[in-house]
């Protein structure tokens, strides 16, 4: 399933509804544009590392 940037942002900010949906999906995909939007929105290296950890799981 292709996930939109907004849904990933909600998930990373701790939105319970987004978490329930994303954690129950088996095959999650991000477009290159969505990935770049997420990377661009990171405020520091710690957030970038958190994003990478989230995406690796």
N, CA, C and O atoms as a Tripos MOL2 file, in Angstrom:
@<TRIPOS>MOLECULE
protein
  228   227    57     0     0
PROTEIN
NO_CHARGES

@<TRIPOS>ATOM
      1 N           0.8530   -1.1680    0.0000 N.3       1 UNK1
      2 CA          0.0000    0.0000    0.0000 C.3       1 UNK1
      3 C           0.9030    1.2370    0.0000 C.2       1 UNK1
      4 O           1.8710    1.3050    0.7570 O.2       1 UNK1
      5 N           0.5890    2.1890   -0.8320 N.am      2 UNK2
      6 CA          1.3160    3.4430   -0.9240 C.3       2 UNK2
      7 C           0.7880    4.4100    0.1350 C.2       2 UNK2
      8 O          -0.4080    4.6960    0.1820 O.2       2 UNK2
      9 N           1.6870    4.9100    0.9830 N.am      3 UNK3
     10 CA          1.3120    5.7640    2.1120 C.3       3 UNK3
     11 C           1.6450    7.2230    1.7950 C.2       3 UNK3
     12 O           2.7200    7.5310    1.2820 O.2       3 UNK3
     13 N           0.7110    8.1020    2.1080 N.am      4 UNK4
     14 CA          0.8780    9.5310    1.8760 C.3       4 UNK4
     15 C           1.7430   10.1630    2.9690 C.2       4 UNK4
     16 O           1.8390    9.6410    4.0790 O.2       4 UNK4
     17 N           2.3580   11.2740    2.6430 N.am      5 UNK5
     18 CA          3.2170   12.0010    3.5810 C.3       5 UNK5
     19 C           2.4790   12.3620    4.8590 C.2       5 UNK5
     20 O           3.0210   12.1850    5.9500 O.2       5 UNK5
     21 N           1.2700   12.8600    4.7510 N.am      6 UNK6
     22 CA          0.5100   13.2740    5.9330 C.3       6 UNK6
     23 C           0.3070   12.1180    6.9080 C.2       6 UNK6
     24 O           0.4230   12.3010    8.1200 O.2       6 UNK6
     25 N           0.0080   10.9480    6.3940 N.am      7 UNK7
     26 CA         -0.2120    9.7850    7.2580 C.3       7 UNK7
     27 C           1.0740    9.4260    7.9950 C.2       7 UNK7
     28 O           1.0300    9.0940    9.1800 O.2       7 UNK7
     29 N           2.2090    9.4850    7.3220 N.am      8 UNK8
     30 CA          3.4830    9.1970    7.9690 C.3       8 UNK8
     31 C           3.8040   10.2410    9.0440 C.2       8 UNK8
     32 O           4.3230    9.8990   10.1060 O.2       8 UNK8
     33 N           3.5010   11.4860    8.7730 N.am      9 UNK9
     34 CA          3.7360   12.5480    9.7600 C.3       9 UNK9
     35 C           2.8540   12.3170   10.9810 C.2       9 UNK9
     36 O           3.3210   12.4270   12.1150 O.2       9 UNK9
     37 N           1.5890   12.0000   10.7570 N.am     10 UNK10
     38 CA          0.6860   11.7340   11.8860 C.3      10 UNK10
     39 C           1.2200   10.5670   12.7140 C.2      10 UNK10
     40 O           1.2140   10.6190   13.9440 O.2      10 UNK10
     41 N           1.6840    9.5110   12.0350 N.am     11 UNK11
     42 CA          2.2160    8.3370   12.7220 C.3      11 UNK11
     43 C           3.4300    8.7150   13.5760 C.2      11 UNK11
     44 O           3.5220    8.3200   14.7390 O.2      11 UNK11
     45 N           4.3410    9.4640   13.0080 N.am     12 UNK12
     46 CA          5.5640    9.8300   13.7250 C.3      12 UNK12
     47 C           5.2980   10.7990   14.8710 C.2      12 UNK12
     48 O           6.0940   10.8870   15.8060 O.2      12 UNK12
     49 N           4.2000   11.5160   14.8080 N.am     13 UNK13
     50 CA          3.8280   12.4230   15.8990 C.3      13 UNK13
     51 C           2.9910   11.7270   16.9650 C.2      13 UNK13
     52 O           2.5740   12.3550   17.9390 O.2      13 UNK13
     53 N           2.7460   10.4390   16.7840 N.am     14 UNK14
     54 CA          2.0630    9.6700   17.8140 C.3      14 UNK14
     55 C           0.5570    9.5750   17.6800 C.2      14 UNK14
     56 O          -0.1260    9.2490   18.6510 O.2      14 UNK14
     57 N           0.0240    9.8510   16.5040 N.am     15 UNK15
     58 CA         -1.4170    9.7480   16.2920 C.3      15 UNK15
     59 C          -1.8430    8.2830   16.3860 C.2      15 UNK15
     60 O          -1.3510    7.4350   15.6410 O.2      15 UNK15
     61 N          -2.7610    7.9980   17.3090 N.am     16 UNK16
     62 CA         -3.1870    6.6230   17.5550 C.3      16 UNK16
     63 C          -3.8810    5.9890   16.3550 C.2      16 UNK16
     64 O          -3.6530    4.8150   16.0620 O.2      16 UNK16
     65 N          -4.7170    6.7410   15.6620 N.am     17 UNK17
     66 CA         -5.4360    6.1890   14.5070 C.3      17 UNK17
     67 C          -4.4630    5.8040   13.3860 C.2      17 UNK17
     68 O          -4.6000    4.7480   12.7680 O.2      17 UNK17
     69 N          -3.4860    6.6730   13.1340 N.am     18 UNK18
     70 CA         -2.4930    6.3740   12.1000 C.3      18 UNK18
     71 C          -1.6670    5.1600   12.5050 C.2      18 UNK18
     72 O          -1.3370    4.3240   11.6650 O.2      18 UNK18
     73 N          -1.3340    5.0620   13.7810 N.am     19 UNK19
     74 CA         -0.5380    3.9300   14.2690 C.3      19 UNK19
     75 C          -1.2780    2.6160   14.0810 C.2      19 UNK19
     76 O          -0.6900    1.6360   13.6260 O.2      19 UNK19
     77 N          -2.5480    2.5830   14.4220 N.am     20 UNK20
     78 CA         -3.3400    1.3540   14.2850 C.3      20 UNK20
     79 C          -3.3820    0.9210   12.8290 C.2      20 UNK20
     80 O          -3.2010   -0.2570   12.5230 O.2      20 UNK20
     81 N          -3.6160    1.8540   11.9450 N.am     21 UNK21
     82 CA         -3.7120    1.5180   10.5200 C.3      21 UNK21
     83 C          -2.3730    1.0380    9.9760 C.2      21 UNK21
     84 O          -2.3040   -0.0160    9.3440 O.2      21 UNK21
     85 N          -1.3050    1.8040   10.2160 N.am     22 UNK22
     86 CA         -0.0070    1.4590    9.6430 C.3      22 UNK22
     87 C           0.5720    0.1860   10.2430 C.2      22 UNK22
     88 O           1.2030   -0.5980    9.5330 O.2      22 UNK22
     89 N           0.3700   -0.0320   11.5300 N.am     23 UNK23
     90 CA          0.9370   -1.2200   12.1620 C.3      23 UNK23
     91 C           0.2200   -2.5000   11.7470 C.2      23 UNK23
     92 O           0.7550   -3.5920   11.9380 O.2      23 UNK23
     93 N          -0.9790   -2.3850   11.1860 N.am     24 UNK24
     94 CA         -1.7050   -3.5630   10.7250 C.3      24 UNK24
     95 C          -1.5070   -3.8530    9.2460 C.2      24 UNK24
     96 O          -2.0050   -4.8610    8.7440 O.2      24 UNK24
     97 N          -0.7890   -2.9860    8.5420 N.am     25 UNK25
     98 CA         -0.5000   -3.2240    7.1260 C.3      25 UNK25
     99 C           0.7450   -4.0980    7.0070 C.2      25 UNK25
    100 O           1.6730   -3.9820    7.8080 O.2      25 UNK25
    101 N           0.7580   -4.9610    6.0160 N.am     26 UNK26
    102 CA          1.9060   -5.8450    5.8400 C.3      26 UNK26
    103 C           2.9040   -5.3420    4.8000 C.2      26 UNK26
    104 O           4.0930   -5.6500    4.8850 O.2      26 UNK26
    105 N           2.4420   -4.5860    3.8420 N.am     27 UNK27
    106 CA          3.3270   -4.1370    2.7700 C.3      27 UNK27
    107 C           3.1460   -2.6340    2.5760 C.2      27 UNK27
    108 O           2.2330   -2.1930    1.8770 O.2      27 UNK27
    109 N           4.0280   -1.8510    3.2050 N.am     28 UNK28
    110 CA          3.9410   -0.3950    3.1290 C.3      28 UNK28
    111 C           5.0070    0.1120    2.1700 C.2      28 UNK28
    112 O           6.1570   -0.3250    2.2060 O.2      28 UNK28
    113 N           4.6050    1.0400    1.3150 N.am     29 UNK29
    114 CA          5.5460    1.6390    0.3680 C.3      29 UNK29
    115 C           5.4290    3.1570    0.4350 C.2      29 UNK29
    116 O           4.3550    3.7000    0.6940 O.2      29 UNK29
    117 N           6.5500    3.8310    0.1980 N.am     30 UNK30
    118 CA          6.5710    5.2840    0.0980 C.3      30 UNK30
    119 C           7.0870    5.6540   -1.2780 C.2      30 UNK30
    120 O           7.9880    5.0020   -1.8070 O.2      30 UNK30
    121 N           6.5240    6.6900   -1.8510 N.am     31 UNK31
    122 CA          7.0660    7.1820   -3.1190 C.3      31 UNK31
    123 C           8.3440    7.9610   -2.8120 C.2      31 UNK31
    124 O           8.5820    8.3480   -1.6680 O.2      31 UNK31
    125 N           9.1460    8.1830   -3.8170 N.am     32 UNK32
    126 CA         10.3620    8.9700   -3.6510 C.3      32 UNK32
    127 C          10.0300   10.3920   -3.2020 C.2      32 UNK32
    128 O          10.7600   10.9870   -2.4090 O.2      32 UNK32
    129 N           8.9350   10.9230   -3.7090 N.am     33 UNK33
    130 CA          8.5080   12.2770   -3.3360 C.3      33 UNK33
    131 C           8.1340   12.3260   -1.8550 C.2      33 UNK33
    132 O           8.5230   13.2540   -1.1470 O.2      33 UNK33
    133 N           7.3820   11.3340   -1.3880 N.am     34 UNK34
    134 CA          7.0040   11.2780    0.0240 C.3      34 UNK34
    135 C           8.2440   11.1750    0.9000 C.2      34 UNK34
    136 O           8.3470   11.8690    1.9110 O.2      34 UNK34
    137 N           9.1770   10.3210    0.5270 N.am     35 UNK35
    138 CA         10.4130   10.1770    1.2960 C.3      35 UNK35
    139 C          11.1590   11.5060    1.3770 C.2      35 UNK35
    140 O          11.6060   11.9020    2.4540 O.2      35 UNK35
    141 N          11.2950   12.1880    0.2630 N.am     36 UNK36
    142 CA         12.0180   13.4610    0.2480 C.3      36 UNK36
    143 C          11.2800   14.5210    1.0670 C.2      36 UNK36
    144 O          11.9210   15.3380    1.7300 O.2      36 UNK36
    145 N           9.9570   14.5230    1.0330 N.am     37 UNK37
    146 CA          9.1990   15.4670    1.8550 C.3      37 UNK37
    147 C           9.4380   15.2060    3.3320 C.2      37 UNK37
    148 O           9.5810   16.1470    4.1120 O.2      37 UNK37
    149 N           9.4840   13.9450    3.7220 N.am     38 UNK38
    150 CA          9.7520   13.6050    5.1170 C.3      38 UNK38
    151 C          11.1540   14.0210    5.5330 C.2      38 UNK38
    152 O          11.3390   14.5950    6.6060 O.2      38 UNK38
    153 N          12.1500   13.7330    4.6870 N.am     39 UNK39
    154 CA         13.5270   14.1070    4.9970 C.3      39 UNK39
    155 C          13.6650   15.6180    5.0960 C.2      39 UNK39
    156 O          14.3350   16.1230    5.9970 O.2      39 UNK39
    157 N          13.0440   16.3370    4.1870 N.am     40 UNK40
    158 CA         13.1140   17.7960    4.1920 C.3      40 UNK40
    159 C          12.4860   18.3810    5.4560 C.2      40 UNK40
    160 O          12.9090   19.4410    5.9190 O.2      40 UNK40
    161 N          11.4990   17.7160    6.0100 N.am     41 UNK41
    162 CA         10.8130   18.2200    7.1920 C.3      41 UNK41
    163 C          11.5180   17.9440    8.5090 C.2      41 UNK41
    164 O          11.1040   18.4560    9.5490 O.2      41 UNK41
    165 N          12.5720   17.1460    8.4790 N.am     42 UNK42
    166 CA         13.2890   16.8380    9.7110 C.3      42 UNK42
    167 C          14.0350   18.0770   10.2100 C.2      42 UNK42
    168 O          14.7020   18.7650    9.4370 O.2      42 UNK42
    169 N          13.9130   18.3520   11.5160 N.am     43 UNK43
    170 CA         14.5230   19.5520   12.0980 C.3      43 UNK43
    171 C          15.9670   19.3500   12.5120 C.2      43 UNK43
    172 O          16.7260   20.3140   12.6120 O.2      43 UNK43
    173 N          16.3550   18.0980   12.7550 N.am     44 UNK44
    174 CA         17.7340   17.8410   13.1740 C.3      44 UNK44
    175 C          18.0940   16.3870   12.8680 C.2      44 UNK44
    176 O          17.2690   15.6160   12.3770 O.2      44 UNK44
    177 N          19.3340   16.0330   13.1680 N.am     45 UNK45
    178 CA         19.8090   14.6930   12.8470 C.3      45 UNK45
    179 C          19.0820   13.6220   13.6610 C.2      45 UNK45
    180 O          18.8610   12.5150   13.1700 O.2      45 UNK45
    181 N          18.7120   13.9430   14.8960 N.am     46 UNK46
    182 CA         17.9980   12.9770   15.7280 C.3      46 UNK46
    183 C          16.6580   12.6050   15.0880 C.2      46 UNK46
    184 O          16.2810   11.4330   15.0750 O.2      46 UNK46
    185 N          15.9470   13.5870   14.5630 N.am     47 UNK47
    186 CA         14.6790   13.3030   13.8880 C.3      47 UNK47
    187 C          14.9060   12.4890   12.6280 C.2      47 UNK47
    188 O          14.1140   11.6030   12.3070 O.2      47 UNK47
    189 N          15.9790   12.7820   11.9160 N.am     48 UNK48
    190 CA         16.2930   12.0180   10.7110 C.3      48 UNK48
    191 C          16.5910   10.5650   11.0700 C.2      48 UNK48
    192 O          16.1470    9.6530   10.3730 O.2      48 UNK48
    193 N          17.3320   10.3440   12.1400 N.am     49 UNK49
    194 CA         17.6200    8.9800   12.5800 C.3      49 UNK49
    195 C          16.3390    8.2720   13.0200 C.2      49 UNK49
    196 O          16.1790    7.0750   12.7840 O.2      49 UNK49
    197 N          15.4430    8.9980   13.6470 N.am     50 UNK50
    198 CA         14.1520    8.4340   14.0540 C.3      50 UNK50
    199 C          13.3360    8.0320   12.8250 C.2      50 UNK50
    200 O          12.7020    6.9760   12.8170 O.2      50 UNK50
    201 N          13.3520    8.8590   11.8040 N.am     51 UNK51
    202 CA         12.6630    8.5380   10.5560 C.3      51 UNK51
    203 C          13.2410    7.2720    9.9480 C.2      51 UNK51
    204 O          12.4930    6.3800    9.5480 O.2      51 UNK51
    205 N          14.5460    7.1850    9.8730 N.am     52 UNK52
    206 CA         15.1940    6.0140    9.2940 C.3      52 UNK52
    207 C          14.8470    4.7510   10.0900 C.2      52 UNK52
    208 O          14.6110    3.6920    9.5080 O.2      52 UNK52
    209 N          14.8160    4.8670   11.4180 N.am     53 UNK53
    210 CA         14.4550    3.7180   12.2540 C.3      53 UNK53
    211 C          13.0050    3.3020   12.0150 C.2      53 UNK53
    212 O          12.6950    2.1130   11.9400 O.2      53 UNK53
    213 N          12.1360    4.2770   11.8980 N.am     54 UNK54
    214 CA         10.7180    4.0040   11.6520 C.3      54 UNK54
    215 C          10.5410    3.3050   10.3040 C.2      54 UNK54
    216 O           9.7820    2.3420   10.1890 O.2      54 UNK54
    217 N          11.2350    3.7880    9.3050 N.am     55 UNK55
    218 CA         11.0860    3.2050    7.9720 C.3      55 UNK55
    219 C          11.7050    1.8210    7.8620 C.2      55 UNK55
    220 O          11.2580    1.0050    7.0560 O.2      55 UNK55
    221 N          12.7240    1.5480    8.6600 N.am     56 UNK56
    222 CA         13.3530    0.2350    8.5800 C.3      56 UNK56
    223 C          12.4980   -0.8610    9.2020 C.2      56 UNK56
    224 O          12.6640   -2.0400    8.8890 O.2      56 UNK56
    225 N          11.5720   -0.4650   10.0930 N.am     57 UNK57
    226 CA         10.6850   -1.4650   10.6990 C.3      57 UNK57
    227 C           9.4630   -1.5450    9.8640 C.2      57 UNK57
    228 O           8.5570   -2.3210   10.1670 O.2      57 UNK57
@<TRIPOS>BOND
     1     1     2 1
     2     2     3 1
     3     3     4 2
     4     3     5 am
     5     5     6 1
     6     6     7 1
     7     7     8 2
     8     7     9 am
     9     9    10 1
    10    10    11 1
    11    11    12 2
    12    11    13 am
    13    13    14 1
    14    14    15 1
    15    15    16 2
    16    15    17 am
    17    17    18 1
    18    18    19 1
    19    19    20 2
    20    19    21 am
    21    21    22 1
    22    22    23 1
    23    23    24 2
    24    23    25 am
    25    25    26 1
    26    26    27 1
    27    27    28 2
    28    27    29 am
    29    29    30 1
    30    30    31 1
    31    31    32 2
    32    31    33 am
    33    33    34 1
    34    34    35 1
    35    35    36 2
    36    35    37 am
    37    37    38 1
    38    38    39 1
    39    39    40 2
    40    39    41 am
    41    41    42 1
    42    42    43 1
    43    43    44 2
    44    43    45 am
    45    45    46 1
    46    46    47 1
    47    47    48 2
    48    47    49 am
    49    49    50 1
    50    50    51 1
    51    51    52 2
    52    51    53 am
    53    53    54 1
    54    54    55 1
    55    55    56 2
    56    55    57 am
    57    57    58 1
    58    58    59 1
    59    59    60 2
    60    59    61 am
    61    61    62 1
    62    62    63 1
    63    63    64 2
    64    63    65 am
    65    65    66 1
    66    66    67 1
    67    67    68 2
    68    67    69 am
    69    69    70 1
    70    70    71 1
    71    71    72 2
    72    71    73 am
    73    73    74 1
    74    74    75 1
    75    75    76 2
    76    75    77 am
    77    77    78 1
    78    78    79 1
    79    79    80 2
    80    79    81 am
    81    81    82 1
    82    82    83 1
    83    83    84 2
    84    83    85 am
    85    85    86 1
    86    86    87 1
    87    87    88 2
    88    87    89 am
    89    89    90 1
    90    90    91 1
    91    91    92 2
    92    91    93 am
    93    93    94 1
    94    94    95 1
    95    95    96 2
    96    95    97 am
    97    97    98 1
    98    98    99 1
    99    99   100 2
   100    99   101 am
   101   101   102 1
   102   102   103 1
   103   103   104 2
   104   103   105 am
   105   105   106 1
   106   106   107 1
   107   107   108 2
   108   107   109 am
   109   109   110 1
   110   110   111 1
   111   111   112 2
   112   111   113 am
   113   113   114 1
   114   114   115 1
   115   115   116 2
   116   115   117 am
   117   117   118 1
   118   118   119 1
   119   119   120 2
   120   119   121 am
   121   121   122 1
   122   122   123 1
   123   123   124 2
   124   123   125 am
   125   125   126 1
   126   126   127 1
   127   127   128 2
   128   127   129 am
   129   129   130 1
   130   130   131 1
   131   131   132 2
   132   131   133 am
   133   133   134 1
   134   134   135 1
   135   135   136 2
   136   135   137 am
   137   137   138 1
   138   138   139 1
   139   139   140 2
   140   139   141 am
   141   141   142 1
   142   142   143 1
   143   143   144 2
   144   143   145 am
   145   145   146 1
   146   146   147 1
   147   147   148 2
   148   147   149 am
   149   149   150 1
   150   150   151 1
   151   151   152 2
   152   151   153 am
   153   153   154 1
   154   154   155 1
   155   155   156 2
   156   155   157 am
   157   157   158 1
   158   158   159 1
   159   159   160 2
   160   159   161 am
   161   161   162 1
   162   162   163 1
   163   163   164 2
   164   163   165 am
   165   165   166 1
   166   166   167 1
   167   167   168 2
   168   167   169 am
   169   169   170 1
   170   170   171 1
   171   171   172 2
   172   171   173 am
   173   173   174 1
   174   174   175 1
   175   175   176 2
   176   175   177 am
   177   177   178 1
   178   178   179 1
   179   179   180 2
   180   179   181 am
   181   181   182 1
   182   182   183 1
   183   183   184 2
   184   183   185 am
   185   185   186 1
   186   186   187 1
   187   187   188 2
   188   187   189 am
   189   189   190 1
   190   190   191 1
   191   191   192 2
   192   191   193 am
   193   193   194 1
   194   194   195 1
   195   195   196 2
   196   195   197 am
   197   197   198 1
   198   198   199 1
   199   199   200 2
   200   199   201 am
   201   201   202 1
   202   202   203 1
   203   203   204 2
   204   203   205 am
   205   205   206 1
   206   206   207 1
   207   207   208 2
   208   207   209 am
   209   209   210 1
   210   210   211 1
   211   211   212 2
   212   211   213 am
   213   213   214 1
   214   214   215 1
   215   215   216 2
   216   215   217 am
   217   217   218 1
   218   218   219 1
   219   219   220 2
   220   219   221 am
   221   221   222 1
   222   222   223 1
   223   223   224 2
   224   223   225 am
   225   225   226 1
   226   226   227 1
   227   227   228 2
@<TRIPOS>SUBSTRUCTURE
     1 UNK1         2 RESIDUE 1 A UNK
     2 UNK2         6 RESIDUE 1 A UNK
     3 UNK3        10 RESIDUE 1 A UNK
     4 UNK4        14 RESIDUE 1 A UNK
     5 UNK5        18 RESIDUE 1 A UNK
     6 UNK6        22 RESIDUE 1 A UNK
     7 UNK7        26 RESIDUE 1 A UNK
     8 UNK8        30 RESIDUE 1 A UNK
     9 UNK9        34 RESIDUE 1 A UNK
    10 UNK10       38 RESIDUE 1 A UNK
    11 UNK11       42 RESIDUE 1 A UNK
    12 UNK12       46 RESIDUE 1 A UNK
    13 UNK13       50 RESIDUE 1 A UNK
    14 UNK14       54 RESIDUE 1 A UNK
    15 UNK15       58 RESIDUE 1 A UNK
    16 UNK16       62 RESIDUE 1 A UNK
    17 UNK17       66 RESIDUE 1 A UNK
    18 UNK18       70 RESIDUE 1 A UNK
    19 UNK19       74 RESIDUE 1 A UNK
    20 UNK20       78 RESIDUE 1 A UNK
    21 UNK21       82 RESIDUE 1 A UNK
    22 UNK22       86 RESIDUE 1 A UNK
    23 UNK23       90 RESIDUE 1 A UNK
    24 UNK24       94 RESIDUE 1 A UNK
    25 UNK25       98 RESIDUE 1 A UNK
    26 UNK26      102 RESIDUE 1 A UNK
    27 UNK27      106 RESIDUE 1 A UNK
    28 UNK28      110 RESIDUE 1 A UNK
    29 UNK29      114 RESIDUE 1 A UNK
    30 UNK30      118 RESIDUE 1 A UNK
    31 UNK31      122 RESIDUE 1 A UNK
    32 UNK32      126 RESIDUE 1 A UNK
    33 UNK33      130 RESIDUE 1 A UNK
    34 UNK34      134 RESIDUE 1 A UNK
    35 UNK35      138 RESIDUE 1 A UNK
    36 UNK36      142 RESIDUE 1 A UNK
    37 UNK37      146 RESIDUE 1 A UNK
    38 UNK38      150 RESIDUE 1 A UNK
    39 UNK39      154 RESIDUE 1 A UNK
    40 UNK40      158 RESIDUE 1 A UNK
    41 UNK41      162 RESIDUE 1 A UNK
    42 UNK42      166 RESIDUE 1 A UNK
    43 UNK43      170 RESIDUE 1 A UNK
    44 UNK44      174 RESIDUE 1 A UNK
    45 UNK45      178 RESIDUE 1 A UNK
    46 UNK46      182 RESIDUE 1 A UNK
    47 UNK47      186 RESIDUE 1 A UNK
    48 UNK48      190 RESIDUE 1 A UNK
    49 UNK49      194 RESIDUE 1 A UNK
    50 UNK50      198 RESIDUE 1 A UNK
    51 UNK51      202 RESIDUE 1 A UNK
    52 UNK52      206 RESIDUE 1 A UNK
    53 UNK53      210 RESIDUE 1 A UNK
    54 UNK54      214 RESIDUE 1 A UNK
    55 UNK55      218 RESIDUE 1 A UNK
    56 UNK56      222 RESIDUE 1 A UNK
    57 UNK57      226 RESIDUE 1 A UNK
